[in-house]
Amino acid sequence: MNFSRNRPVQNQVRVNHRIRALEVRVITQNGAQAGVLSIGQALKLASEQGLDLVEVSPEASPPVCRIVDFGKFRYEQAKKHKGEHSHASKLKELKFRVNIGESDYAIKLRHAAEFLQRGMRVKISLFFRGREMAHQEYGMRLITRIIQDTSAYSHTDANPRLIGKNLHAILVPGKAKAKAPPQSPVLMPQPSAPAAPAAAEARKPFGASIKIDLKPVPSTSGSS
């Protein structure tokens, strides 16, 4: 029998004879309503079943008590609290700028790697300022590079989204499942074009910084 007057109380939960109310509303182990009983009757009912009387809603009138195994109840409450805390920290956000420098990019990418390898999702946020909105392709290029640079330990389930002046992408831990390439017709070999500098940079661990020159270009029309 788990009925005990000396059981330690954690998180201010009152158990058995620590319950102060003279009457309580009792819920049985199976979740059935036993009605409003005197504290003596409630304690006797719990004792007969070899269980504890635990006050779960002290603010109610009368207080609500459950007949349970307090050790199991305490374990489930701790597990629930841990799960809620873990869920709240499952998503981490990292903010980028279109003209982020190489060193800052490397630092943020390492942070993303750490979060992803710990099983967390990472939200990549990119904010456009002023005239940067006219160059959204640079932001998409940066987001694409981030996705490529973290592809060893993450993937995305959806394309990046532009909401207002913010471009978002969610990185999910784990590599994307490989898909069989579609069958394509056999083509005649074509002369290979030289690799573009941007493609070569994208293969580097962190790539080169992406910068936008938004200064207006002086007009040369009408000059003699």
C-alpha positions as CSV (number, residue, x, y, z in Angstrom):
1,M,0.0,0.0,0.0
2,N,1.3,3.4,-1.0
3,F,-0.7,5.3,1.6
4,S,1.7,7.3,3.7
5,R,1.5,10.4,5.9
6,N,5.3,11.1,5.6
7,R,5.7,11.0,1.8
8,P,7.7,14.1,0.7
9,V,5.7,16.7,-1.2
10,Q,7.2,18.1,-4.5
11,N,6.0,21.2,-6.4
12,Q,3.6,22.0,-3.5
13,V,1.3,19.0,-4.3
14,R,-0.7,18.0,-1.3
15,V,-1.0,14.2,-0.7
16,N,-3.1,12.2,1.7
17,H,-3.2,13.8,5.2
18,R,-1.4,16.9,3.9
19,I,-4.7,17.9,2.2
20,R,-6.3,20.7,4.3
21,A,-9.8,20.8,2.9
22,L,-12.6,19.2,4.9
23,E,-14.4,18.1,1.8
24,V,-13.0,17.2,-1.6
25,R,-14.4,16.1,-5.0
26,V,-12.9,12.7,-5.7
27,I,-11.9,11.2,-9.1
28,T,-11.1,7.5,-9.0
29,Q,-8.2,5.8,-10.6
30,N,-10.3,5.0,-13.6
31,G,-11.4,8.6,-14.1
32,A,-14.9,8.1,-12.7
33,Q,-16.5,10.7,-10.4
34,A,-16.9,9.5,-6.8
35,G,-18.6,12.8,-5.9
36,V,-18.0,15.1,-3.0
37,L,-16.7,13.3,0.1
38,S,-15.4,14.3,3.5
39,I,-11.6,14.1,3.6
40,G,-11.9,11.1,6.0
41,Q,-14.1,9.2,3.5
42,A,-11.8,10.1,0.6
43,L,-8.7,8.9,2.5
44,K,-10.4,5.7,3.4
45,L,-11.4,5.0,-0.2
46,A,-7.8,5.6,-1.4
47,S,-6.4,3.4,1.4
48,E,-8.7,0.5,0.6
49,Q,-7.4,0.5,-3.0
50,G,-3.7,0.7,-1.8
51,L,-3.4,4.1,-3.5
52,D,-2.9,7.8,-2.6
53,L,-5.2,10.8,-2.5
54,V,-3.6,13.6,-4.5
55,E,-4.9,17.1,-4.7
56,V,-4.9,18.1,-8.3
57,S,-7.0,21.3,-8.3
58,P,-6.6,23.1,-5.0
59,E,-8.3,26.3,-6.4
60,A,-11.6,24.5,-7.1
61,S,-14.5,24.6,-4.6
62,P,-14.3,22.0,-3.2
63,P,-10.7,21.0,-4.2
64,V,-10.4,18.2,-6.7
65,C,-8.5,15.1,-5.7
66,R,-7.5,12.0,-7.6
67,I,-6.9,8.5,-6.3
68,V,-3.6,7.4,-7.8
69,D,-0.2,5.9,-7.2
70,F,1.6,9.1,-6.2
71,G,5.0,7.8,-7.3
72,K,3.6,7.1,-10.8
73,F,1.7,10.5,-10.8
74,R,4.9,12.4,-9.9
75,Y,6.8,10.6,-12.7
76,E,4.1,11.4,-15.3
77,Q,4.0,15.1,-14.2
78,A,7.8,15.4,-14.5
79,K,7.8,13.7,-17.9
80,K,5.0,16.0,-19.1
81,H,6.9,19.1,-17.9
82,K,10.1,17.9,-19.6
83,G,8.2,17.3,-22.8
84,E,6.7,20.8,-22.8
85,H,10.1,22.4,-22.2
86,S,11.7,20.3,-24.9
87,H,8.9,21.1,-27.4
88,A,9.3,24.8,-26.7
89,S,13.0,24.7,-27.6
90,K,12.7,22.5,-30.7
91,L,12.7,25.5,-33.1
92,K,15.7,27.9,-33.2
93,E,15.7,31.0,-35.4
94,L,18.8,32.5,-37.1
95,K,18.6,35.9,-38.7
96,F,20.6,36.8,-41.8
97,R,21.1,39.9,-43.9
98,V,21.4,40.0,-47.6
99,N,24.9,41.6,-47.4
100,I,26.2,39.4,-44.6
101,G,29.9,39.1,-44.4
102,E,31.9,35.9,-44.7
103,S,32.9,35.6,-41.1
104,D,29.3,36.3,-39.8
105,Y,27.9,33.8,-42.3
106,A,30.3,31.1,-41.1
107,I,29.4,31.7,-37.4
108,K,25.7,31.5,-38.1
109,L,26.1,28.4,-40.2
110,R,28.0,26.7,-37.4
111,H,25.2,27.6,-35.0
112,A,22.7,26.1,-37.5
113,A,24.8,22.9,-37.6
114,E,24.9,22.6,-33.9
115,F,21.1,23.0,-33.5
116,L,20.4,20.6,-36.3
117,Q,22.8,18.0,-35.0
118,R,21.0,18.2,-31.6
119,G,17.7,17.4,-33.3
120,M,16.3,20.9,-33.5
121,R,14.7,22.6,-36.5
122,V,16.2,25.9,-37.6
123,K,14.2,28.8,-39.0
124,I,16.3,30.9,-41.4
125,S,15.0,34.5,-41.5
126,L,16.2,37.1,-44.0
127,F,15.0,40.7,-43.7
128,F,15.0,43.0,-46.7
129,R,15.7,46.7,-45.9
130,G,14.5,49.6,-48.2
131,R,15.7,49.1,-51.7
132,E,16.9,45.6,-51.0
133,M,13.3,44.6,-51.8
134,A,14.0,45.3,-55.4
135,H,16.8,42.7,-55.3
136,Q,14.9,39.7,-53.8
137,E,16.9,37.3,-56.0
138,Y,20.0,38.0,-53.9
139,G,18.1,36.9,-50.8
140,M,16.9,33.8,-52.5
141,R,20.4,33.0,-53.6
142,L,21.6,33.4,-50.0
143,I,18.8,31.1,-48.7
144,T,19.6,28.5,-51.3
145,R,23.3,28.6,-50.4
146,I,22.4,28.1,-46.7
147,I,20.3,25.1,-47.6
148,Q,23.1,23.7,-49.7
149,D,25.8,24.3,-47.1
150,T,23.7,22.5,-44.4
151,S,22.5,19.6,-46.7
152,A,24.9,17.2,-45.0
153,Y,22.7,17.2,-41.9
154,S,19.4,18.8,-42.8
155,H,16.8,19.3,-45.5
156,T,13.7,21.5,-46.2
157,D,10.2,20.2,-46.5
158,A,8.9,23.3,-48.3
159,N,10.3,26.1,-50.5
160,P,11.4,29.4,-48.9
161,R,8.5,31.8,-48.3
162,L,8.4,35.6,-48.6
163,I,6.1,37.2,-46.0
164,G,6.2,40.9,-46.1
165,K,9.8,41.9,-46.1
166,N,10.9,38.6,-44.5
167,L,12.1,35.6,-46.4
168,H,11.8,32.4,-44.4
169,A,13.0,28.8,-44.7
170,I,12.8,25.9,-42.2
171,L,15.7,23.5,-42.0
172,V,14.7,20.0,-40.7
173,P,17.3,17.7,-39.1
174,G,18.4,14.7,-41.2
175,K,19.2,14.3,-44.9
176,A,16.3,14.3,-47.4
177,K,15.3,10.9,-48.7
178,A,17.0,10.2,-52.0
179,K,14.6,10.2,-55.0
180,A,15.1,8.2,-58.1
181,P,16.0,10.5,-61.0
182,P,13.4,10.7,-63.8
183,Q,14.2,8.9,-67.0
184,S,15.4,11.3,-69.6
185,P,16.1,10.9,-73.3
186,V,19.7,10.3,-74.4
187,L,21.2,13.5,-75.8
188,M,24.2,14.1,-77.9
189,P,27.2,15.3,-75.8
190,Q,27.6,19.0,-75.9
191,P,30.8,21.1,-75.3
192,S,31.1,21.7,-71.6
193,A,30.9,25.4,-70.6
194,P,33.3,26.7,-68.0
195,A,32.0,26.6,-64.5
196,A,30.6,29.9,-63.3
197,P,32.5,31.5,-60.4
198,A,29.3,31.6,-58.2
199,A,28.9,27.8,-58.6
200,A,32.5,27.3,-57.6
201,E,32.0,29.4,-54.5
202,A,28.8,27.6,-53.6
203,R,30.8,24.3,-53.2
204,K,33.0,25.8,-50.6
205,P,32.1,25.2,-46.9
206,F,30.8,28.7,-46.3
207,G,31.2,30.3,-49.7
208,A,32.1,33.9,-50.3
209,S,30.0,36.8,-48.9
210,I,27.1,38.0,-51.0
211,K,27.0,41.8,-51.2
212,I,24.7,44.1,-53.1
213,D,25.7,47.5,-54.5
214,L,22.5,49.5,-54.3
215,K,24.1,52.8,-55.2
216,P,22.5,54.4,-58.3
217,V,24.5,54.2,-61.5
218,P,25.2,57.7,-63.0
219,S,23.4,58.2,-66.3
220,T,25.7,58.8,-69.3
221,S,22.9,59.7,-71.7
222,G,23.1,63.2,-73.3
223,S,26.8,63.6,-72.6
224,S,29.0,65.0,-75.4
